[in-house]
Amino acid sequence: MHYQSFLRNYFRNAFMLLLLLASIGVFAQNNTSPQLPTADPTQPKIDPTQVTNQQAVDFYNQAKSAGMSDMDIERAALQRGYTLDQISAMRKRLQQKPNEKQTDDPNRDELDETREQDELDELDDEANNERDSTNARRSRNRRLSRTFGSAFFARASSTFEPNLRIATPRNYILGPEDEIVVDIYGNAVDNFRMKISPEGTVKMLNLAPVYVNGLTIEQASERIVNRLRQAYSTLNRPGSGTYSSITLGNVRSIRVMITGEAARPGTYTVSSLATAFNALSLSGGPSFNGSYRNIEVIRNNNVIKRIDLYRFLVDADLRDNIALQDQDIILIRPFETRIELNGQVKRPGIFEAKQGESLMSLIRYAGGFTPEAYTKTLTYQRNTGTNYIIGSIDSVQIESFTPKNGDIFNVKRILDVVTNQVEVRGAVTLPGAYALEERCNTVLKLIQMAQGISPRAFLNRAILERSSGETQTGIVAIDLRKLINGEIEDIPLLPGDILTIKSVEDLKEFTFLTISGSVINPGNYYYYKDITIADLIFQAGGYTEGGIPYRIEVSRRVKNDTLDLPASQNVRIFTIDVADNLVLNPEDQKFKLQPQDIVVVRKSPRYEAQKSVTVIGEVKYPGNYTIINNFERISDLFSKVGGLRPEAYLPGARFYRGQELIAVDIEAIIRKPSLSANLLLMHGDTLIIPRRLETVRIQGGVHNPSVMNFDPKFSYDDYISQAGGYTEQGWKKRVYVSYPNGRTHRTKNFLFFRSFPKVEPGAVVTVPVKVAEPERQRTPGERIALFSFIASMVSTLTLAAITLSRN
């Protein structure tokens, strides 16, 4: 958002307050010192949400031409009965509309745009090595956001609203336009609201003015009480019964100038209660080149305070946040030394260093090191004026090392390596990494730390991987059985050693058995020694319904026993009988399965799952019907459903198999069941008997495709006529009619005679549309050949005609 001074925002707020004054016309007619209107309870207040900014501008101009000040406008709003909450709400509503038209100083906007463009140009020079403009822009924004302290001013409020509800500050210095409220209570009651004149005086009753400019509120109270005693002689005296209370009312506005390396330099009108941090917030804080450590507050050409914002940002120290006075100047100096901290610090970014400040102080501003920081050595990059050099600092030098402008420090991450670690893997109770120490510095001690080896451990050989300091890792083979029995000496461990103990299963190929057919869970199962067919069937969940135990086949690949087999055969087939209750049988134990055997449990030839068909529509008993045998056909269904209803339309019956319409003539099947169309029923078939259909659809190459009612008096031509006749692309020879039962009849042509299909209820007449083929342009050679052919034909005919005429 471009530059917006506090004065502009204060005027905008005043515009909204003016609309609350229904008596603004009274002010505009008074050309002398304006008098504040009294509240008229009969006059309704204006709803602030229904006021536009342009209306506020017009009223504001009228009030200013009448001689009203901004303070008069606000006081008038309060006297009209509007609360501070309503006034504040309208101010916030205006602040939320930055895109509305404003009567701003164009020179100020132009100056601000130039200022920001200069800063962006400086950052472009820093990113001149990045050729891509998008990357350069991202680099600028990244560096701006990384400057420590910039986030504090990134969303700073562009206005400063005085808190009218605070108690009167004890050290507040009075000045012109301040308002003093005097309340007299007790035996006498009175109230005065006095604004300090430009001469620095206030006047009450008919008494002489009292000079209060430059006094604190306590000092001014003493003078005012002394003057009021001319009217109330016992005022504030012990036992008098008449007392006074003097407080601060509305405060004045002061003007401060912010110059130097500010984001938005200029003159700002702020409340007299404003502090240095408030003014800096209005100006957007230091610019990219501005210093956060050297900001001067100048009063009467003397530097009264040097502000170091890092004290506030890091330690929340408000000692530099002094109160401002009229005509104060805040000067933001350019930075002298900035360094960049990257890597393993809690708050990486760009930090400003004061003269003589050590690197450790800057690391403190960055929040210190992260837990993963490698603090033994820090590396940095420094600009010598001609090139860059790289240096390093050890942990002792960090406290005293003084960085220079432009230094870039990088704090690396610690190595992800444990120097005193050994590891055991495989067939032990607790595999994992262990510390190399006195109780775990040999192979046997490491196994004891891992709670011993597992029962399935392979003891003939173990492997100890050891790094020899070269590019490859060495291996030490160990006879684990002899080591455990004490037949060989224990082996000392070195850092990084890895002991691997295999189990028996790790050293052999996993083999499987396959079972399929009529078992509950067919699939692959692990092979175990001496496993039988009954054991495998038990693992597969047992037989399914229909499975027969006397027809079990085992196919086994041939390995060595090829004595009685032909050369082309590599599989043996065994037929086994296993009890259906899987009872333990000594006979079963005689046949042992071998790895990769395939077991198939056959199904009973008489077993077959029940099958059913569905009949819906206009029958007496629609529903699902079981297929009794494998010879039932479509015609057999009508005796099961009890016949047709009177409204059934048999020519439109549809027969579906697997969601697909089968085109059969159900009516013909009923008349003659011996037809080949009388299909055998299959599981899932569906027969639909609809009601009589009374419509006909005409589509395709006609002028008016539509659906019309069926009329038995209409012929095919009548229906085409009702559809507007054929179009130019309508293909009459290819017209076909689709009937509700799925069958289709097309137009028949014989010589010059054409027979169109019959139109029945529910039929769909389709007139295909001819596809116009694009006309191909003849080549010059083709045109010449055509002209030559025509000329030769004409010549031949001419000669023939002459010859005939002579004869």
C-alpha positions in Angstrom: 0.0 0.0 0.0 1.4 3.4 -1.0 2.1 6.3 1.4 -0.7 7.5 3.7 0.1 10.1 6.3 -1.7 10.2 9.6 -3.2 13.6 8.6 -5.0 12.0 5.7 -6.4 9.3 7.8 -7.4 11.6 10.5 -9.3 13.8 8.0 -11.0 10.7 6.6 -12.2 9.8 10.1 -13.4 13.3 10.6 -15.5 13.0 7.4 -17.4 10.2 8.9 -18.0 12.0 12.1 -19.4 15.0 10.2 -22.1 12.9 8.8 -23.3 12.2 12.3 -24.0 15.9 12.8 -27.4 16.7 11.5 -26.9 20.3 12.3 -23.9 20.8 10.1 -25.8 23.5 8.1 -25.8 25.7 11.2 -22.0 25.6 11.4 -21.7 26.4 7.7 -23.8 29.6 8.0 -21.7 31.0 10.9 -18.7 32.9 9.5 -17.3 33.8 12.9 -15.9 31.6 15.6 -18.1 28.5 15.5 -20.4 27.6 18.4 -20.9 24.0 19.2 -24.5 22.9 18.8 -26.4 21.4 21.6 -27.9 18.0 21.3 -31.3 17.9 19.8 -33.0 14.7 21.0 -35.9 15.1 18.5 -33.5 14.9 15.5 -32.6 11.3 14.6 -29.0 10.1 14.3 -27.7 9.0 10.9 -26.8 5.4 10.5 -23.0 5.3 9.9 -23.3 2.2 7.7 -25.4 4.1 5.1 -22.9 7.0 4.6 -20.5 7.2 1.7 -17.1 8.7 1.8 -18.0 11.3 -0.9 -20.8 12.7 1.3 -18.3 12.9 4.2 -15.9 14.9 2.1 -18.6 17.4 1.1 -19.7 18.0 4.7 -16.1 18.3 5.8 -15.4 21.1 3.3 -18.5 22.9 4.5 -17.4 22.6 8.2 -13.9 23.8 7.4 -15.1 26.8 5.5 -17.2 27.7 8.6 -14.0 27.8 10.7 -14.4 24.5 12.6 -11.4 22.6 13.6 -11.1 18.8 13.7 -11.4 18.9 17.5 -14.6 20.9 17.2 -16.0 18.2 14.8 -15.2 15.4 17.3 -16.6 17.3 20.3 -19.8 18.1 18.3 -20.2 14.4 17.6 -19.9 13.5 21.3 -22.3 16.2 22.3 -24.8 14.9 19.7 -25.0 11.7 21.8 -22.7 9.5 19.7 -20.6 7.1 21.7 -16.9 6.5 21.3 -17.6 3.0 20.1 -19.7 4.3 17.2 -17.0 6.7 16.3 -14.3 4.0 16.4 -16.4 1.6 14.4 -16.7 4.2 11.6 -13.0 4.8 11.6 -12.4 1.0 11.3 -14.9 0.8 8.5 -13.0 3.4 6.5 -9.7 1.8 7.2 -11.0 -1.4 5.6 -11.6 0.3 2.3 -8.2 1.4 1.0 -9.4 1.3 -2.6 -11.9 4.1 -2.3 -11.1 7.5 -3.9 -9.2 9.8 -1.7 -8.2 13.5 -1.9 -4.5 12.8 -1.5 -1.6 15.0 -2.3 -0.4 13.6 -5.7 3.1 14.9 -5.1 3.3 12.8 -1.9 2.2 9.7 -3.8 4.7 10.3 -6.5 7.4 10.8 -4.0 6.5 7.6 -2.2 6.5 5.6 -5.5 9.8 7.0 -6.4 11.2 6.1 -3.0 10.0 2.5 -3.2 11.2 2.1 -6.7 14.7 3.3 -5.6 14.7 0.6 -3.0 13.7 -2.1 -5.5 16.4 -0.9 -7.9 19.0 -1.3 -5.2 17.8 -4.9 -4.7 17.8 -5.5 -8.4 21.5 -4.6 -8.4 22.1 -7.2 -5.7 20.3 -9.9 -7.7 22.0 -9.0 -11.1 23.5 -12.5 -11.3 20.0 -14.0 -11.5 19.0 -13.7 -15.1 15.4 -14.8 -14.7 13.3 -11.8 -13.6 10.9 -14.0 -11.6 13.8 -15.4 -9.6 15.2 -12.0 -9.1 11.9 -10.7 -7.7 11.6 -13.6 -5.4 15.1 -13.0 -4.2 14.3 -9.3 -3.4 11.2 -10.3 -1.4 13.1 -13.0 0.4 15.9 -10.6 1.5 13.4 -7.9 2.6 11.4 -10.3 4.7 14.6 -11.8 6.2 15.8 -8.5 7.6 15.4 -8.8 11.4 12.8 -6.2 12.6 11.0 -5.8 9.3 8.2 -8.1 10.3 7.4 -5.7 13.2 6.5 -3.0 10.7 5.1 -5.2 8.0 1.5 -4.7 9.1 1.8 -1.5 11.0 -1.3 0.6 11.4 -1.4 3.7 9.2 -3.4 5.7 11.8 -2.8 6.5 15.5 -6.0 6.8 17.5 -5.7 8.3 21.0 -7.2 6.4 23.8 -9.8 8.8 25.2 -10.6 6.5 28.1 -7.1 6.5 29.7 -6.5 8.4 33.0 -4.7 11.8 32.8 -0.9 11.1 32.5 0.9 12.7 35.4 3.8 14.0 33.3 1.6 15.2 30.4 2.7 18.7 29.2 -0.3 20.9 28.2 -0.4 22.9 25.0 -2.7 24.8 22.6 -5.8 22.8 21.6 -5.8 20.6 24.7 -9.0 20.5 26.6 -9.2 20.8 30.4 -12.3 19.6 32.2 -13.1 21.2 35.6 -15.8 19.7 37.8 -16.9 21.5 41.0 -18.9 19.5 43.5 -20.0 19.6 47.0 -21.8 22.7 48.3 -21.5 24.2 44.8 -21.9 22.4 41.5 -20.4 23.6 38.2 -18.6 22.2 35.2 -16.2 23.8 32.7 -14.7 22.4 29.5 -11.9 24.8 28.5 -9.7 24.5 25.4 -6.2 26.0 25.7 -6.0 29.0 23.3 -3.1 29.5 20.9 -1.6 31.9 23.5 -1.5 29.1 26.0 -4.3 30.3 28.3 -7.7 29.1 29.5 -10.6 31.2 30.6 -13.6 30.4 32.9 -16.5 32.4 34.2 -15.7 36.1 34.2 -12.2 35.5 35.7 -8.9 36.5 34.1 -7.3 34.0 31.8 -4.8 31.5 33.3 -1.6 30.6 31.5 -1.1 26.9 31.5 1.0 26.3 28.4 4.0 24.0 29.0 2.8 23.0 32.5 1.9 19.5 33.6 -1.7 18.7 34.6 -0.8 19.0 38.3 0.9 22.4 37.9 -2.0 23.7 35.8 -4.5 22.4 38.4 -2.9 24.4 41.1 -3.1 27.6 39.0 -6.7 27.0 38.0 -7.8 26.4 41.6 -6.1 29.6 42.7 -8.0 31.5 40.1 -11.3 29.8 40.9 -11.0 30.8 44.5 -11.9 34.3 43.4 -15.4 32.9 42.8 -15.3 30.0 45.3 -13.2 31.3 48.2 -13.2 28.0 50.1 -12.5 25.8 47.1 -10.5 22.7 48.1 -9.9 23.9 51.6 -10.2 21.5 54.5 -13.8 21.4 55.9 -15.1 23.8 53.3 -17.4 21.4 51.6 -16.6 22.6 48.1 -14.1 20.7 46.0 -12.9 20.5 42.4 -11.6 17.8 40.1 -9.4 18.9 37.1 -8.7 16.3 34.3 -7.6 16.3 30.8 -10.4 16.1 28.1 -9.7 15.8 24.4 -6.0 16.0 23.6 -4.4 18.2 20.9 -2.6 17.0 17.7 1.1 17.5 17.2 3.2 17.4 14.0 6.4 15.3 13.9 8.7 14.8 11.0 10.2 11.5 10.1 13.2 11.7 7.7 16.2 9.7 6.6 16.0 6.1 5.6 12.3 5.6 6.5 10.0 3.5 4.4 7.5 6.4 4.1 9.3 9.6 5.2 7.3 12.8 5.7 5.4 15.0 8.2 2.8 13.2 10.3 0.0 14.6 12.5 -0.4 12.5 15.6 -1.9 12.7 19.0 0.0 14.5 21.7 0.1 11.2 23.6 2.0 9.5 20.7 5.4 8.0 21.4 8.4 7.5 19.2 7.4 3.9 18.4 3.9 5.1 17.3 5.4 7.5 14.8 7.8 4.9 13.5 4.9 2.5 13.0 3.1 5.1 11.0 6.1 5.6 8.7 6.5 1.9 8.1 9.8 1.7 10.0 13.2 1.8 8.5 13.6 1.2 4.8 15.8 -1.5 3.3 18.9 0.7 3.9 17.6 2.1 7.2 19.2 1.4 10.6 17.3 -0.3 13.4 20.1 0.5 15.8 20.7 4.2 15.2 17.5 6.2 15.2 17.7 9.8 16.6 14.9 11.9 18.2 15.8 15.6 17.6 14.1 18.4 19.6 15.1 22.0 19.1 18.1 20.9 17.1 19.4 18.7 19.9 19.4 14.9 19.9 17.5 13.9 23.0 17.3 10.2 22.4 19.1 7.5 20.3 16.8 4.5 19.7 18.0 1.0 19.4 15.0 -1.1 18.3 16.8 -4.4 19.0 16.5 -3.7 22.7 12.7 -3.7 22.2 12.5 -6.5 19.7 14.8 -8.9 21.6 14.3 -7.9 25.3 10.9 -5.9 25.2 12.8 -3.0 26.6 10.7 0.2 26.3 13.3 2.7 27.6 13.6 4.3 24.1 9.9 4.7 23.6 9.8 8.4 24.7 6.8 10.7 24.4 6.9 13.1 21.4 6.3 16.8 21.3 5.3 19.2 18.6 7.9 19.7 15.9 10.0 16.8 17.0 12.1 15.1 14.2 12.9 11.4 14.0 16.0 10.8 11.9 16.6 7.2 10.7 20.3 6.9 9.8 21.6 4.4 7.2 22.9 1.2 8.6 26.7 0.7 8.9 27.2 -3.0 9.4 24.8 -5.8 8.4 25.6 -9.5 8.5 23.7 -12.6 7.4 23.2 -15.6 9.6 22.1 -18.8 7.9 21.8 -22.5 8.9 21.2 -23.9 12.3 20.1 -20.8 14.2 16.6 -20.4 15.5 15.9 -17.2 13.5 18.0 -17.0 10.3 18.1 -13.7 8.6 19.9 -10.4 8.2 21.0 -8.6 11.4 22.5 -5.2 12.0 25.6 -4.9 14.2 26.8 -1.9 16.2 30.4 -0.8 16.3 32.5 -3.3 18.4 29.6 -5.8 18.8 30.7 -9.4 18.8 29.3 -12.3 16.8 27.9 -13.9 19.9 25.6 -10.9 20.4 24.2 -11.2 16.9 23.7 -15.0 17.4 21.7 -14.0 20.6 19.5 -11.7 18.4 18.9 -14.7 16.1 17.6 -16.7 19.1 20.7 -18.8 19.6 21.7 -22.1 18.1 19.3 -24.9 17.3 19.9 -28.3 19.0 21.3 -29.7 15.8 23.9 -26.9 15.3 27.5 -27.7 14.8 29.1 -25.1 17.1 32.7 -26.3 17.1 33.4 -24.4 13.8 31.5 -21.7 12.0 32.3 -20.7 8.4 31.8 -17.2 6.9 32.1 -15.4 3.6 33.7 -11.9 3.5 33.9 -9.3 0.7 37.5 -7.9 0.6 36.6 -5.2 -2.0 38.1 -7.2 -4.9 36.8 -10.7 -4.3 35.2 -13.0 -1.7 37.1 -15.1 0.8 36.0 -17.8 3.1 37.1 -18.1 6.7 36.3 -20.2 9.8 35.8 -19.5 13.5 36.1 -22.0 16.4 33.8 -22.0 19.4 36.3 -20.0 21.5 36.5 -17.1 19.0 32.8 -16.6 18.8 32.7 -14.5 21.9 35.3 -12.0 20.7 35.0 -12.1 16.9 33.9 -8.8 15.4 32.0 -9.2 12.1 32.3 -6.8 9.2 29.7 -5.4 6.9 28.4 -7.9 4.4 29.7 -11.0 6.2 27.6 -14.1 5.6 27.9 -16.7 8.4 26.7 -20.3 8.0 26.0 -22.6 11.0 26.1 -26.2 9.8 24.2 -29.2 11.1 26.1 -31.8 13.2 27.0 -35.1 11.5 24.4 -37.7 11.8 26.9 -40.3 13.0 27.3 -41.8 16.5 31.0 -42.4 17.2 30.7 -45.0 20.0 28.1 -47.3 18.5 28.1 -51.0 17.7 25.1 -52.9 16.3 23.8 -56.5 16.3 21.3 -57.7 13.7 19.4 -60.9 13.0 18.6 -63.8 15.3 19.0 -62.2 18.8 16.3 -61.3 21.3 16.8 -57.5 21.1 18.6 -56.5 17.9 19.7 -52.9 17.5 22.4 -50.4 18.3 24.3 -50.4 21.6 27.0 -48.1 23.2 30.6 -49.3 22.9 31.5 -49.4 26.6 33.1 -51.7 29.2 30.2 -54.0 29.5 29.7 -54.2 25.7 33.1 -54.2 24.1 33.3 -57.8 22.8 31.2 -60.0 20.6 30.0 -62.2 23.5 29.2 -59.1 25.7 27.2 -57.6 22.8 25.2 -60.8 22.5 24.5 -60.7 26.2 23.4 -57.1 26.0 21.0 -58.2 23.2 19.5 -60.8 25.7 21.1 -63.8 23.9 20.6 -65.5 20.6 17.2 -66.9 19.5 16.5 -70.7 19.4 16.4 -70.7 15.6 19.9 -69.0 15.2 22.3 -70.5 12.8 25.5 -71.2 14.8 27.9 -72.4 12.2 28.8 -68.9 11.0 28.3 -65.2 11.9 29.6 -62.1 10.2 31.2 -59.0 11.8 31.3 -56.0 9.4 34.2 -53.7 10.2 35.3 -50.4 8.6 39.0 -50.5 7.9 39.3 -46.8 7.1 39.4 -47.5 3.4 36.6 -47.2 0.8 35.4 -50.8 1.4 34.2 -52.5 4.6 35.9 -55.6 5.8 34.2 -58.8 7.0 35.3 -61.0 9.9 33.8 -64.6 9.9 33.0 -66.1 13.3 32.2 -69.7 14.2 29.5 -68.7 16.7 29.1 -72.2 18.2 32.8 -72.4 19.1 32.7 -68.8 20.5 29.8 -69.6 22.7 31.4 -72.8 24.0 34.6 -71.0 24.8 36.6 -73.0 22.2 37.9 -69.7 20.6 38.8 -66.4 22.2 36.3 -63.6 22.4 36.7 -60.9 19.7 37.0 -57.2 20.8 34.7 -54.7 19.1 35.6 -51.4 17.4 33.4 -48.3 16.9 31.0 -48.9 14.0 31.1 -52.7 14.1 28.0 -54.6 12.9 27.4 -58.2 14.0 25.0 -60.2 11.9 23.6 -63.5 13.1 21.3 -65.4 10.7 18.4 -67.7 11.6 17.9 -71.1 10.0 15.0 -69.8 7.9 17.2 -67.0 6.6 19.5 -69.5 4.9 17.0 -71.5 2.9 14.5 -70.7 0.2 10.9 -70.3 1.2 8.8 -73.0 -0.5 5.1 -73.1 -0.9 2.2 -75.4 -1.5 -0.8 -74.6 -3.7 -4.3 -75.8 -3.1 -7.3 -74.9 -5.2 -10.8 -76.2 -6.0 -13.5 -76.9 -3.4 -11.8 -75.6 -0.3 -12.9 -72.5 1.7 -9.6 -70.6 1.4 -7.7 -71.7 -1.7 -4.2 -70.2 -2.3 -0.5 -70.6 -1.4 0.7 -71.9 1.9 4.1 -72.4 3.5 5.6 -75.8 3.2 6.5 -77.6 6.4 8.4 -80.8 6.8 6.2 -83.9 6.9 3.0 -81.9 6.0 0.2 -84.1 4.7 -2.8 -83.3 2.4 -5.2 -83.3 5.4 -3.0 -80.8 7.1 -3.0 -78.5 4.1 -6.8 -78.9 3.7 -7.2 -78.0 7.4 -5.0 -74.8 6.8 -7.3 -74.0 3.8 -10.4 -74.0 6.1 -11.8 -77.4 5.1 -14.1 -78.5 2.2 -16.7 -76.3 0.7 -20.2 -77.5 0.0 -19.9 -79.8 -3.0 -16.3 -80.8 -2.4 -15.6 -84.6 -2.5 -12.8 -86.1 -0.4 -12.3 -89.1 -2.6 -11.3 -87.1 -5.7 -8.2 -85.2 -4.7 -5.4 -84.8 -7.2 -1.7 -83.9 -6.4 0.6 -82.8 -9.2 4.3 -82.9 -8.4 7.2 -81.7 -10.5 9.7 -84.4 -11.3 13.2 -84.0 -9.8 15.2 -87.2 -9.6 12.6 -90.0 -9.8 12.3 -90.1 -13.6 12.8 -93.9 -13.9 9.4 -94.9 -15.3 8.5 -91.6 -17.0 8.8 -90.8 -20.7 11.3 -88.0 -21.6 8.6 -85.5 -22.4 6.8 -85.8 -19.0 8.0 -83.7 -16.1 5.0 -84.0 -13.7 3.5 -86.8 -11.7 -0.2 -87.0 -10.9 -1.5 -88.7 -7.7 -5.1 -89.3 -6.8 -5.7 -89.3 -3.0 -8.7 -90.1 -0.8 -8.9 -88.0 2.5 -11.7 -88.2 5.0 -14.2 -85.4 4.8 -14.1 -84.9 8.6 -10.3 -84.5 8.5 -9.9 -87.0 11.3 -6.3 -88.2 12.0 -5.8 -91.2 9.9 -2.5 -93.2 9.8 -3.0 -93.8 6.1 -2.8 -90.1 5.4 0.6 -89.9 7.1 2.1 -92.2 4.5 1.7 -89.7 1.7 3.9 -86.7 2.4 3.7 -83.5 0.4 6.8 -82.0 -1.2 7.7 -78.4 -1.9 5.8 -76.8 -4.9 3.1 -79.5 -4.9 -0.3 -78.5 -6.3 -3.4 -79.9 -4.7 -6.8 -79.8 -6.4 -10.0 -80.8 -4.5 -12.6 -81.7 -7.1 -16.3 -80.9 -6.9 -19.1 -83.4 -7.0 -20.4 -83.8 -10.6 -24.0 -83.7 -9.3 -23.4 -80.5 -7.3 -24.6 -77.3 -8.8 -25.6 -74.0 -7.3 -29.2 -73.0 -7.5 -30.1 -70.9 -10.5 -33.0 -68.4 -11.0 -34.5 -66.1 -13.5 -36.7 -63.0 -13.0 -40.0 -62.2 -14.6 -41.4 -58.7 -14.2 -44.1 -56.6 -15.8 -47.7 -57.5 -16.8 -47.9 -61.1 -15.5 -50.1 -62.4 -12.7 -47.2 -63.5 -10.4 -44.0 -61.6 -11.2 -40.8 -62.3 -9.3 -37.9 -64.7 -9.2 -38.2 -68.3 -10.3 -35.8 -71.2 -9.8 -34.6 -73.2 -12.8 -35.5 -76.8 -12.0 -33.3 -78.5 -14.6 -30.9 -77.6 -17.4 -33.6 -78.0 -20.1 -36.0 -75.2 -19.2 -36.7 -72.7 -21.9 -38.3 -69.2 -22.2 -41.8 -70.7 -23.0 -41.8 -72.7 -19.7 -41.9 -69.4 -17.7 -45.4 -68.5 -18.7 -47.0 -71.5 -16.9 -45.0 -70.5 -13.7 -46.2 -66.9 -13.7 -49.9 -67.8 -14.1 -50.3 -66.2 -17.5 -50.5 -62.7 -18.7 -52.6 -59.8 -17.6 -55.2 -58.3 -20.0 -53.1 -55.1 -20.5 -49.9 -57.1 -21.4 -48.3 -56.2 -24.7 -46.5 -59.4 -25.8 -45.0 -58.1 -29.0 -43.0 -55.6 -26.9 -41.6 -58.2 -24.4 -37.9 -57.9 -23.9 -35.5 -60.7 -22.8 -32.2 -59.7 -21.1 -29.1 -61.9 -20.4 -26.3 -60.4 -18.5 -27.7 -56.8 -18.8 -27.8 -57.2 -22.6 -31.0 -57.2 -24.7 -31.5 -60.4 -26.7 -33.7 -59.8 -29.7 -36.3 -62.6 -29.6 -40.0 -62.7 -30.6 -41.7 -63.8 -27.4 -45.1 -63.9 -29.1 -43.9 -66.3 -31.8 -42.2 -68.5 -29.1 -45.5 -68.9 -27.2 -47.3 -69.8 -30.4 -44.6 -72.3 -31.5 -42.2 -73.4 -28.6 -40.2 -75.5 -31.1 -38.6 -72.4 -32.6 -34.9 -72.0 -32.2 -35.5 -68.6 -30.6 -36.9 -70.4 -27.6 -33.6 -70.2 -25.7 -32.5 -72.4 -22.8 -32.7 -70.4 -19.5 -29.6 -69.4 -17.7 -29.0 -68.0 -14.2 -29.7 -64.3 -14.1 -32.0 -64.1 -17.2 -34.7 -61.4 -17.0 -38.0 -61.3 -18.9 -40.0 -58.1 -19.0 -43.6 -58.0 -20.2 -44.6 -54.3 -20.7 -48.0 -52.7 -21.1 -49.2 -51.8 -24.5 -47.1 -49.0 -25.9 -49.0 -46.2 -27.7 -46.2 -44.0 -29.2 -43.9 -44.1 -32.2 -40.6 -42.2 -32.4 -39.3 -40.8 -35.8 -35.6 -39.8 -35.8 -32.8 -39.1 -38.1 -33.0 -37.4 -41.5 -36.5 -35.9 -41.2 -37.4 -32.2 -40.8 -39.1 -32.6 -37.5 -37.9 -35.6 -35.4 -40.5 -36.3 -32.8 -42.6 -38.8 -30.8 -46.2 -39.2 -31.9 -49.1 -41.4 -30.9 -49.6 -44.8 -32.7 -52.5 -44.8 -35.1 -53.4 -48.2 -36.7 -54.8 -46.3 -39.7 -51.4 -44.7 -40.4 -49.0 -46.2 -42.9 -45.3 -45.7 -43.0 -45.6 -42.7 -45.3 -48.1 -41.1 -42.9 -45.7 -41.2 -40.1 -42.9 -39.7 -42.2 -45.3 -37.0 -43.3 -46.1 -36.2 -39.7 -42.4 -35.8 -39.1 -42.1 -33.1 -41.9 -40.8 -35.4 -44.6 -37.3 -36.4 -45.5 -34.4 -33.9 -45.5 -32.1 -33.6 -48.5 -29.6 -35.9 -46.7 -32.2 -38.4 -45.6 -31.3 -41.9 -46.9 -34.6 -43.5 -47.9 -33.1 -46.8 -49.1 -31.6 -47.4 -45.6 -34.6 -46.7 -43.4 -35.0 -49.2 -40.6 -37.5 -49.7 -37.8 -36.5 -50.9 -34.3 -39.2 -52.8 -32.3 -39.6 -53.0 -28.5 -38.5 -56.6 -28.3 -35.1 -55.7 -29.8 -35.6 -56.8 -33.3 -35.0 -54.5 -36.3 -36.4 -54.5 -39.9 -35.0 -52.4 -42.7 -36.3 -51.2 -46.0 -36.3 -53.7 -48.9 -35.5 -52.6 -52.4 -36.2 -54.6 -55.6 -35.5 -52.9 -59.0 -37.7 -49.8 -58.8 -39.9 -51.1 -56.0 -39.3 -50.3 -52.3 -41.0 -52.0 -49.3 -40.9 -50.1 -46.0 -41.1 -52.0 -42.7 -44.3 -52.1 -40.7 -44.7 -49.5 -37.9 -46.0 -51.0 -34.6 -46.7 -49.5 -31.2 -43.4 -48.6 -29.4 -41.4 -48.7 -32.6 -38.5 -46.4 -33.5 -38.2 -45.3 -37.1 -34.7 -44.2 -38.0 -33.9 -42.4 -41.3 -30.1 -42.5 -41.7 -28.4 -39.3 -42.8 -26.0 -39.4 -45.8 -22.5 -38.1 -45.1 -21.5 -35.6 -47.8 -18.1 -36.5 -49.2 -15.9 -33.5 -49.9 -15.5 -32.8 -53.6 -11.9 -33.5 -54.7 -10.3 -31.0 -57.1 -9.0 -32.5 -60.3 -5.3 -32.1 -61.1 -4.3 -30.4 -64.3 -3.2 -33.7 -65.7 -6.6 -35.2 -65.0 -8.4 -32.3 -66.6 -6.3 -32.6 -69.8 -6.9 -36.4 -70.0 -10.7 -35.8 -69.5 -10.7 -33.1 -72.3 -8.8 -35.5 -74.6 -11.2 -38.3 -73.9 -14.2 -36.1 -74.7 -12.6 -34.8 -77.9 -11.7 -38.3 -79.1 -15.3 -39.4 -78.4 -16.7 -36.5 -80.3 -14.4 -37.2 -83.2 -15.3 -40.9 -83.3 -19.1 -40.1 -83.2 -18.6 -37.5 -86.0 -16.8 -40.0 -88.2 -19.5 -42.6 -87.5 -22.2 -40.2 -88.4 -20.5 -39.2 -91.7 -20.0 -42.9 -92.6 -23.6 -43.7 -92.0 -24.8 -40.7 -94.1 -22.8 -41.9 -97.1 -24.2 -45.3 -96.9 
